[in-house]
Amino acid sequence: MSSYGRTRRITRTTALAAAAAVAAPMGLLAAAGNASAATPTCRTDQLKASWTDKGTAKSDSPTGEQETAVVQLKNSGSGTCTLKGQPGVSLTEGKNSESLRNGSDKSEPKAVSLDPGKSTTFTLVFLSEKDEPEQGFTPETAVVTPPGNKDTVDLPWKWGPVTKQESATHPGNWVGAVGATVDLSTGKEAGKSGPGKNVDCGTGWHGLSVRAVTTHGKGACPTAHKVTDAYGKALDAKKKPPVTVTVNGAAWKCAEKQGKVNPYQECVSAKERGEKVQLLS
């Protein structure tokens, strides 16, 4: 082989090696550029938390009903960041505390992008304790862990006593995702599955129809009859609604409601949100 041929092959090999050497760092730079372009999660230390006036809860005015309190998270940092999912929330009073579970929605939460100075909200849903103080406590602080963080921020609690719910199968105290809207009429985030279905449980106290509004189907009827029997006995004893009855260790708060035509009696579970028992004429 001539020296010219060898020189040509060496020159071509050297050029390919040089191109590969240049391409490798260029690829790394491109990957680094893509990584740096991803919007980071908002850190706790760059978020300012505060209560808003958008919830149904009133300061120090217990109602015995399910209420909402809305928290605003504002990006006080210098760069855009994102939040996605439910915050962690614990209500604390000395040694007493209650961790609020996430809502039951199984759908993928949406990411919320926050430019500097912009804010988003999330909702706390809780049972406001009124008639059974031994079943509740009055928190001093709501300890909030923003999604994707371990550090917390404290908010002084100002919404009065709360019914304890940690041991409930379907607790009445829970927290929604950032950016999600909560429909209190169903006790669920907008877009979640609907409330319990009406189940006819026959007749009960004074021959009135017993109806369960439940997610447990006909299996809720035995408890429904126990609840209406206990409430009926309270009414026969001349107790004036609202009345709290206890069945199987769980409290039910009962009162008269106005229907489209006639009033009816309704008992709401303090243990499982959305579970109701109704007496209808």
Residue, then its C-alpha position, 0 to 999 in steps of 0.5 A: m500500500s502506498s504511503y498516500g493510501r495509508t495517510r488517507r486512511i489515518t486522516r479519515t480515522t482521525a477525523l471520525a474520532a475527533a467528531a465523536a469526541v466533539a459529539a459526546p460533550m455536545g450530547l451531555l450539554a443537551a441533556a444538561g440543558n433539558a434537565s435545567a429546563a425542568t421546573p423545580t418543585c416549590r420548596t417550603d422555604q419559598l412558600k408563604a402560607s396563609w388562611t383565606d376567607k373562601g372556606t365555610a368555616k367561621s372563626d370560633s363558631p362551631t357548627g357540628e357540621q362538616e366545614t372547609a378552611v382554605v389555605q393559600l400558598k404563595n411563591s415568594g421566591s425569585g423563580t418559577c416552581t411547581l406543586k402537585g398533589q395533596p399537602g400533609v396536614s396535622l392539627t396539633e394541640g399539645k400532645n393531641s394531634e390528628s393527621l388529615r388523610n388525603g381525599s379518596d380521589k384516585s385520579e392523577p392530581k394536576a401540577v400547578s405552576l407558580d411564577p414569582g408572586k403567584s399563589t394557589t390554594f388547597t382545602l381542609v375539610f373537617l367536622s366542626e365539633k359542637d355538642e360532644p366535646e369529649q369526641g373532639f379537641t381544639p387545635e392550636t396549630a395546623v402543621v403543613t407539609p407542601p407536596g414534595n417536601k419534608d420541611t413544614v410551615d405552621l399556621p395558627w388554627k382559628w376554626g374552633p374545636v374539631t371532631k377526632q376522625e383518625s380511626a374512621t374508615h371514611p374520615g370526615n377530616w381530610v385534605g384536598a390537592v393543591g389547585a383542586t376545588v372541593d364541593l362541600s355538598t358532597g364532601k368531595e373534590a370536584g371530579k371525584s365519584g359522587p356521594g352515596k346512593n339512596v338505599d330503601c331500608g323498609t320502615g322504622w320508628h312510628g312507621l316512617s320509611v328508613r333510607a340510608v344514603t350510603t356507599h355500603g349498599k344494603g349492608a348499611c340497613p341494620t345500622a340505619h335501623k339502630v340509628t333511627d330507633a335511638y333517635g326515635k327514643a330521644l324524640d319520644a323522651k321529648k328531646k329537641p333536635p339536634v340530638t346526638v345518638t351513639v350506635n356501635g360506638a359511633a356518633w350520629k348527629c340527628a336533626e330535622k331537614q326541610g325537603k322539597v315538600n315535607p320536612y324529614q329527619e336526618c342523622v349524619s355519621a360523625k365517623e364516615r363522611g357522607e353516610k346518612v340515615q333518613l326518616l321519611s313520611 
